[in-house]
Protein backbone atom coordinates (compact mmCIF):
# COMPACT_ATOMS: atom_id res chain seq x y z
CA UNK A 1 0.00 0.00 0.00
CA UNK A 2 1.26 3.45 -0.86
CA UNK A 3 1.60 5.30 2.46
CA UNK A 4 1.36 8.64 0.64
CA UNK A 5 -2.44 8.33 0.68
CA UNK A 6 -2.95 7.19 4.27
CA UNK A 7 -5.15 9.76 5.97
CA UNK A 8 -6.18 11.55 2.79
CA UNK A 9 -9.66 11.19 1.38
CA UNK A 10 -10.63 9.45 -1.81
CA UNK A 11 -11.31 12.75 -3.63
CA UNK A 12 -7.72 13.81 -2.94
CA UNK A 13 -6.50 10.53 -4.39
CA UNK A 14 -8.66 10.87 -7.51
CA UNK A 15 -7.54 14.47 -7.97
CA UNK A 16 -3.88 13.53 -7.68
CA UNK A 17 -4.42 10.84 -10.33
CA UNK A 18 -6.29 13.27 -12.60
CA UNK A 19 -9.53 11.27 -12.32
CA UNK A 20 -11.71 13.43 -10.06
CA UNK A 21 -13.61 15.34 -12.76
CA UNK A 22 -14.38 12.17 -14.70
CA UNK A 23 -15.53 10.32 -11.57
CA UNK A 24 -17.80 13.21 -10.57
CA UNK A 25 -19.31 13.40 -14.07
CA UNK A 26 -20.05 9.67 -14.04
CA UNK A 27 -21.61 9.93 -10.57
CA UNK A 28 -23.85 12.82 -11.64
CA UNK A 29 -24.97 10.94 -14.76
CA UNK A 30 -25.80 7.86 -12.69
CA UNK A 31 -27.93 9.92 -10.32
CA UNK A 32 -29.76 11.60 -13.20
CA UNK A 33 -30.40 8.26 -14.94
CA UNK A 34 -31.65 6.76 -11.67
CA UNK A 35 -33.95 9.70 -10.96
CA UNK A 36 -35.45 9.68 -14.45
CA UNK A 37 -35.98 5.91 -14.41
CA UNK A 38 -37.59 6.13 -10.95
CA UNK A 39 -39.94 8.96 -11.99
CA UNK A 40 -40.91 7.13 -15.15
CA UNK A 41 -41.79 4.05 -13.08
CA UNK A 42 -43.80 6.16 -10.62
CA UNK A 43 -45.79 7.64 -13.49
CA UNK A 44 -46.02 4.27 -15.25
CA UNK A 45 -44.37 5.65 -18.38
CA UNK A 46 -42.74 3.16 -20.70
CA UNK A 47 -39.59 4.11 -22.57
CA UNK A 48 -41.57 4.21 -25.79
CA UNK A 49 -44.16 6.60 -24.31
CA UNK A 50 -41.45 8.76 -22.75
CA UNK A 51 -39.53 9.01 -26.03
CA UNK A 52 -42.71 9.88 -27.93
CA UNK A 53 -43.62 12.62 -25.44
CA UNK A 54 -40.08 14.00 -25.65
CA UNK A 55 -40.26 14.03 -29.47
CA UNK A 56 -37.13 11.91 -29.66
CA UNK A 57 -36.16 8.37 -30.54
CA UNK A 58 -36.15 5.43 -28.20
CA UNK A 59 -32.40 5.11 -28.84
CA UNK A 60 -31.83 8.71 -27.68
CA UNK A 61 -33.82 8.01 -24.52
CA UNK A 62 -31.81 4.83 -23.94
CA UNK A 63 -28.62 6.91 -24.11
CA UNK A 64 -30.08 9.38 -21.61
CA UNK A 65 -31.02 6.58 -19.21
CA UNK A 66 -27.72 4.74 -19.60
CA UNK A 67 -25.65 5.63 -16.52
CA UNK A 68 -22.44 4.71 -18.34
CA UNK A 69 -23.08 7.08 -21.26
CA UNK A 70 -21.85 10.55 -20.28
CA UNK A 71 -23.18 12.22 -23.45
CA UNK A 72 -26.29 14.17 -22.66
CA UNK A 73 -27.45 17.63 -23.66
CA UNK A 74 -29.19 20.18 -21.48
CA UNK A 75 -31.97 20.33 -24.06
CA UNK A 76 -32.59 16.58 -23.72
CA UNK A 77 -32.57 16.82 -19.94
CA UNK A 78 -35.00 19.75 -20.07
CA UNK A 79 -37.41 17.84 -22.32
CA UNK A 80 -37.27 14.78 -20.06
CA UNK A 81 -37.90 16.90 -16.97
CA UNK A 82 -40.81 18.66 -18.66
CA UNK A 83 -42.46 15.38 -19.70
CA UNK A 84 -42.22 14.21 -16.08
CA UNK A 85 -43.74 17.45 -14.79
CA UNK A 86 -40.45 18.65 -13.33
CA UNK A 87 -38.11 21.57 -13.88
CA UNK A 88 -34.44 21.12 -14.60
CA UNK A 89 -32.29 22.98 -12.09
CA UNK A 90 -28.54 23.23 -12.49
CA UNK A 91 -26.21 25.03 -10.14
CA UNK A 92 -22.51 25.59 -9.71
CA UNK A 93 -21.23 24.98 -6.24
C-alpha positions as CSV (number, residue, x, y, z in Angstrom):
1,X,0.0,0.0,0.0
2,X,1.3,3.4,-0.9
3,X,1.6,5.3,2.5
4,X,1.4,8.6,0.6
5,X,-2.4,8.3,0.7
6,X,-3.0,7.2,4.3
7,X,-5.1,9.8,6.0
8,X,-6.2,11.6,2.8
9,X,-9.7,11.2,1.4
10,X,-10.6,9.5,-1.8
11,X,-11.3,12.7,-3.6
12,X,-7.7,13.8,-2.9
13,X,-6.5,10.5,-4.4
14,X,-8.7,10.9,-7.5
15,X,-7.5,14.5,-8.0
16,X,-3.9,13.5,-7.7
17,X,-4.4,10.8,-10.3
18,X,-6.3,13.3,-12.6
19,X,-9.5,11.3,-12.3
20,X,-11.7,13.4,-10.1
21,X,-13.6,15.3,-12.8
22,X,-14.4,12.2,-14.7
23,X,-15.5,10.3,-11.6
24,X,-17.8,13.2,-10.6
25,X,-19.3,13.4,-14.1
26,X,-20.0,9.7,-14.0
27,X,-21.6,9.9,-10.6
28,X,-23.8,12.8,-11.6
29,X,-25.0,10.9,-14.8
30,X,-25.8,7.9,-12.7
31,X,-27.9,9.9,-10.3
32,X,-29.8,11.6,-13.2
33,X,-30.4,8.3,-14.9
34,X,-31.6,6.8,-11.7
35,X,-34.0,9.7,-11.0
36,X,-35.5,9.7,-14.4
37,X,-36.0,5.9,-14.4
38,X,-37.6,6.1,-10.9
39,X,-39.9,9.0,-12.0
40,X,-40.9,7.1,-15.2
41,X,-41.8,4.1,-13.1
42,X,-43.8,6.2,-10.6
43,X,-45.8,7.6,-13.5
44,X,-46.0,4.3,-15.3
45,X,-44.4,5.7,-18.4
46,X,-42.7,3.2,-20.7
47,X,-39.6,4.1,-22.6
48,X,-41.6,4.2,-25.8
49,X,-44.2,6.6,-24.3
50,X,-41.5,8.8,-22.8
51,X,-39.5,9.0,-26.0
52,X,-42.7,9.9,-27.9
53,X,-43.6,12.6,-25.4
54,X,-40.1,14.0,-25.6
55,X,-40.3,14.0,-29.5
56,X,-37.1,11.9,-29.7
57,X,-36.2,8.4,-30.5
58,X,-36.2,5.4,-28.2
59,X,-32.4,5.1,-28.8
60,X,-31.8,8.7,-27.7
61,X,-33.8,8.0,-24.5
62,X,-31.8,4.8,-23.9
63,X,-28.6,6.9,-24.1
64,X,-30.1,9.4,-21.6
65,X,-31.0,6.6,-19.2
66,X,-27.7,4.7,-19.6
67,X,-25.6,5.6,-16.5
68,X,-22.4,4.7,-18.3
69,X,-23.1,7.1,-21.3
70,X,-21.9,10.6,-20.3
71,X,-23.2,12.2,-23.5
72,X,-26.3,14.2,-22.7
73,X,-27.4,17.6,-23.7
74,X,-29.2,20.2,-21.5
75,X,-32.0,20.3,-24.1
76,X,-32.6,16.6,-23.7
77,X,-32.6,16.8,-19.9
78,X,-35.0,19.8,-20.1
79,X,-37.4,17.8,-22.3
80,X,-37.3,14.8,-20.1
81,X,-37.9,16.9,-17.0
82,X,-40.8,18.7,-18.7
83,X,-42.5,15.4,-19.7
84,X,-42.2,14.2,-16.1
85,X,-43.7,17.4,-14.8
86,X,-40.4,18.7,-13.3
87,X,-38.1,21.6,-13.9
88,X,-34.4,21.1,-14.6
89,X,-32.3,23.0,-12.1
90,X,-28.5,23.2,-12.5
91,X,-26.2,25.0,-10.1
92,X,-22.5,25.6,-9.7
93,X,-21.2,25.0,-6.2
